Amino acid sequence: MTRIEAVVFDWGGTLSAFADIDMVDMWRLAARRLDPQREDEVCRRLIEVEEASFGRVRTDQRSSTLSRILQEASRALGLDVAEAVLEEAATTHLDSWTPHIVHEVDAATVLSAIRSRGIRTGLLSNTHWPRPFHEHFLERDGLSPLLDVRLYTSELSHMKPHPSVFRQALDQLQVVDPQRAVFVGDRPFDDIHGARSCGMRTVLRRNRSVPDFDVDADAEIERLSDLLPILAGWLDHD
């Protein structure tokens, strides 16, 4: 097999603990600030718009941004949702806004072990939230220095599984041959299918809460730490 030069990770459900609806607490706080009498309606609409944006993973994979989602919700509700969300963000600390965002306890250990082998590390996340949102939590838990490259689809034209986003990750990690890179993720379609289509090796972190897809990963893991012996085995045979 070809020598491994880089390992790229998904974020939610892989480096961080899986949350079924990541941002429902944010939306509810913003809805409450906007109009307490319509809190449930506004929150529900924000969730619907957010889910629709991620639903494009199965169609054209066009990415979205927080700004676009807020504009669409504002039009649908006849309210300035954007102003309420931004006011809430400005006055409430992110750790209070999103108490469930927690990285896996072994994330730093795994990333450090990979880098100690001279292998570069990266992050590629499907998200409409801006970079500072994610960077806050990575910095809080000491993971930022352990990730050489961090890509968020809110800054890209497409989402996973579109091949362009995997190629951008490879380019930034200076990997010419995709077979020399490994992608680790919990979504069979977005992560494993997308990365395999670009020629990368793949590791599926099993997550029974996400949709299945008929694709075979090169390896499967239950815990993040299970990745290390798999990589060691591949490196020993390269």
C-alpha positions as CSV (number, residue, x, y, z in Angstrom):
1,M,0.0,0.0,0.0
2,T,1.0,3.6,-0.5
3,R,2.5,5.6,2.4
4,I,0.1,7.6,4.5
5,E,0.8,11.3,4.5
6,A,-2.4,12.8,6.0
7,V,-5.5,11.9,8.0
8,V,-8.6,14.1,7.6
9,F,-11.4,14.0,10.2
10,D,-15.1,14.9,10.1
11,W,-16.2,17.1,13.0
12,G,-19.7,16.3,14.5
13,G,-20.0,12.6,15.4
14,T,-16.3,12.0,14.8
15,L,-14.0,14.4,16.7
16,S,-16.9,15.8,18.7
17,A,-19.8,13.9,20.3
18,F,-22.8,13.3,18.0
19,A,-25.8,15.7,18.6
20,D,-29.0,14.8,16.7
21,I,-30.0,18.4,16.1
22,D,-26.8,20.4,16.7
23,M,-28.2,23.9,17.0
24,V,-31.7,23.6,18.4
25,D,-30.7,25.4,21.7
26,M,-29.3,28.3,19.7
27,W,-32.4,28.7,17.6
28,R,-34.6,28.6,20.7
29,L,-32.7,31.3,22.5
30,A,-32.7,33.5,19.4
31,A,-36.5,32.9,18.9
32,R,-37.1,33.8,22.5
33,R,-35.2,37.0,22.1
34,L,-37.0,37.8,18.9
35,D,-40.6,37.2,20.0
36,P,-41.4,35.2,23.2
37,Q,-45.0,34.8,22.0
38,R,-43.9,33.0,18.8
39,E,-40.9,31.2,20.3
40,D,-42.1,27.7,19.2
41,E,-43.1,28.8,15.7
42,V,-39.8,30.7,15.1
43,C,-37.7,27.9,16.5
44,R,-39.5,25.3,14.4
45,R,-39.1,27.3,11.2
46,L,-35.4,27.8,11.9
47,I,-34.9,24.1,12.4
48,E,-36.8,23.4,9.1
49,V,-34.7,25.8,7.1
50,E,-31.5,24.4,8.6
51,E,-32.5,20.8,7.9
52,A,-33.4,21.7,4.3
53,S,-30.0,23.2,3.8
54,F,-28.3,20.0,4.9
55,G,-30.8,18.0,2.8
56,R,-28.9,19.3,-0.3
57,V,-26.2,16.8,0.6
58,R,-28.4,14.3,-1.3
59,T,-29.0,16.6,-4.3
60,D,-26.5,19.2,-5.6
61,Q,-24.3,19.4,-2.5
62,R,-24.3,23.2,-2.7
63,S,-23.1,24.6,0.6
64,S,-25.0,27.2,2.7
65,T,-24.2,29.8,5.2
66,L,-25.7,31.1,8.3
67,S,-26.5,34.4,6.5
68,R,-28.6,32.6,3.8
69,I,-30.5,30.5,6.4
70,L,-31.4,33.6,8.4
71,Q,-32.5,35.4,5.3
72,E,-34.8,32.6,4.2
73,A,-36.3,32.2,7.7
74,S,-36.8,36.0,7.9
75,R,-38.7,36.0,4.6
76,A,-40.9,33.1,5.7
77,L,-41.7,34.5,9.1
78,G,-41.9,38.2,8.2
79,L,-39.5,38.9,11.1
80,D,-35.9,40.0,11.3
81,V,-34.5,36.7,12.5
82,A,-31.0,37.6,11.6
83,E,-30.9,40.5,14.0
84,A,-32.2,38.3,16.9
85,V,-29.6,35.6,16.3
86,L,-26.7,38.0,16.0
87,E,-27.9,39.9,19.2
88,E,-28.1,36.6,21.0
89,A,-24.6,35.6,19.8
90,A,-23.2,38.9,20.9
91,T,-24.6,38.7,24.4
92,T,-24.4,35.0,25.3
93,H,-21.1,33.1,25.6
94,L,-20.9,30.2,23.1
95,D,-20.4,27.6,25.8
96,S,-23.7,28.6,27.3
97,W,-25.4,28.8,23.9
98,T,-24.3,25.3,22.9
99,P,-23.7,23.3,26.1
100,H,-23.8,19.9,24.3
101,I,-20.7,20.6,22.0
102,V,-18.1,18.4,23.5
103,H,-15.1,16.8,21.9
104,E,-14.3,13.1,22.4
105,V,-12.1,12.6,25.4
106,D,-9.4,10.9,23.4
107,A,-9.4,13.3,20.5
108,A,-6.2,15.2,21.6
109,T,-4.4,11.9,22.3
110,V,-5.3,10.4,18.9
111,L,-4.3,13.6,17.0
112,S,-1.0,13.9,18.9
113,A,-0.2,10.2,18.2
114,I,-0.9,10.6,14.5
115,R,1.3,13.7,14.2
116,S,4.1,12.0,16.1
117,R,4.4,9.7,13.2
118,G,5.0,12.6,10.8
119,I,1.5,12.5,9.4
120,R,-0.4,15.7,8.8
121,T,-3.9,16.1,10.2
122,G,-7.0,18.0,8.9
123,L,-10.6,18.7,9.6
124,L,-13.4,18.9,7.0
125,S,-16.8,19.7,8.3
126,N,-20.2,20.2,6.6
127,T,-21.5,23.3,8.3
128,H,-23.2,26.6,7.6
129,W,-21.9,28.2,10.7
130,P,-18.9,30.6,10.3
131,R,-15.3,29.6,11.1
132,P,-15.1,31.4,14.5
133,F,-17.9,29.3,15.9
134,H,-16.0,26.0,15.3
135,E,-12.6,27.5,16.1
136,H,-13.9,28.5,19.6
137,F,-14.6,25.0,20.6
138,L,-11.4,23.6,19.0
139,E,-9.3,26.2,20.9
140,R,-11.2,25.6,24.1
141,D,-10.3,21.9,24.1
142,G,-6.8,22.3,22.8
143,L,-7.3,20.8,19.4
144,S,-6.5,23.7,17.1
145,P,-2.7,23.2,17.3
146,L,-3.2,19.5,16.5
147,L,-5.0,20.1,13.2
148,D,-2.8,21.4,10.4
149,V,-5.8,22.3,8.2
150,R,-9.3,23.1,9.1
151,L,-12.0,23.5,6.3
152,Y,-15.6,24.5,6.8
153,T,-18.1,24.2,4.0
154,S,-19.6,27.5,5.0
155,E,-16.5,29.0,3.3
156,L,-16.6,26.6,0.3
157,S,-19.0,26.3,-2.7
158,H,-20.1,22.7,-1.9
159,M,-20.5,20.2,0.9
160,K,-19.4,16.7,1.3
161,P,-19.7,14.3,-0.6
162,H,-18.9,16.7,-3.5
163,P,-15.4,15.8,-4.7
164,S,-14.2,19.4,-4.8
165,V,-14.2,19.7,-1.0
166,F,-12.0,16.6,-0.5
167,R,-9.6,17.9,-3.2
168,Q,-9.3,21.2,-1.4
169,A,-8.4,19.4,1.8
170,L,-5.8,17.3,0.0
171,D,-4.4,20.4,-1.7
172,Q,-4.1,22.3,1.6
173,L,-2.4,19.3,3.2
174,Q,-0.1,19.1,0.2
175,V,-1.1,15.5,-0.6
176,V,-0.8,14.8,-4.4
177,D,-1.8,11.2,-4.4
178,P,-5.3,10.7,-2.7
179,Q,-4.3,7.1,-1.7
180,R,-1.8,8.7,0.7
181,A,-4.6,10.2,2.7
182,V,-7.2,8.7,5.1
183,F,-10.6,10.2,5.8
184,V,-12.4,9.4,9.1
185,G,-16.1,10.1,9.5
186,D,-19.4,8.8,10.8
187,R,-21.6,9.3,7.7
188,P,-21.5,6.6,5.1
189,F,-22.7,8.8,2.3
190,D,-21.2,12.2,3.0
191,D,-17.9,11.0,4.4
192,I,-17.1,7.5,3.2
193,H,-18.7,7.6,-0.2
194,G,-17.3,11.1,-0.9
195,A,-13.8,10.3,0.2
196,R,-13.7,6.9,-1.6
197,S,-14.9,8.6,-4.8
198,C,-11.7,10.8,-4.6
199,G,-9.4,7.8,-4.1
200,M,-8.8,8.3,-0.4
201,R,-8.7,5.5,2.1
202,T,-11.6,5.6,4.5
203,V,-12.4,4.7,8.1
204,L,-16.1,4.7,9.3
205,R,-16.8,5.6,12.9
206,R,-20.0,3.7,13.5
207,N,-23.0,5.9,14.3
208,R,-26.4,4.2,14.2
209,S,-28.2,7.6,14.3
210,V,-27.2,8.7,10.8
211,P,-28.6,7.4,7.5
212,D,-27.0,4.3,6.0
213,F,-25.6,4.0,2.5
214,D,-24.3,1.1,0.5
215,V,-20.6,1.7,0.7
216,D,-17.7,-0.2,2.2
217,A,-15.1,1.6,4.2
218,D,-11.5,0.3,4.4
219,A,-12.0,0.0,8.2
220,E,-14.6,0.6,10.9
221,I,-14.2,1.8,14.4
222,E,-16.4,2.3,17.5
223,R,-14.1,4.7,19.4
224,L,-11.7,7.3,18.1
225,S,-8.8,5.5,19.8
226,D,-9.5,2.4,17.7
227,L,-8.1,4.3,14.8
228,L,-4.5,4.2,16.0
229,P,-3.9,0.4,15.6
230,I,-5.5,0.5,12.2
231,L,-3.1,3.3,11.0
232,A,-0.2,1.4,12.6
233,G,-1.1,-1.7,10.7
234,W,-1.3,0.2,7.4
235,L,2.0,2.0,8.1
236,D,3.7,-1.3,8.9
237,H,2.7,-2.7,5.5
238,D,3.5,0.4,3.4
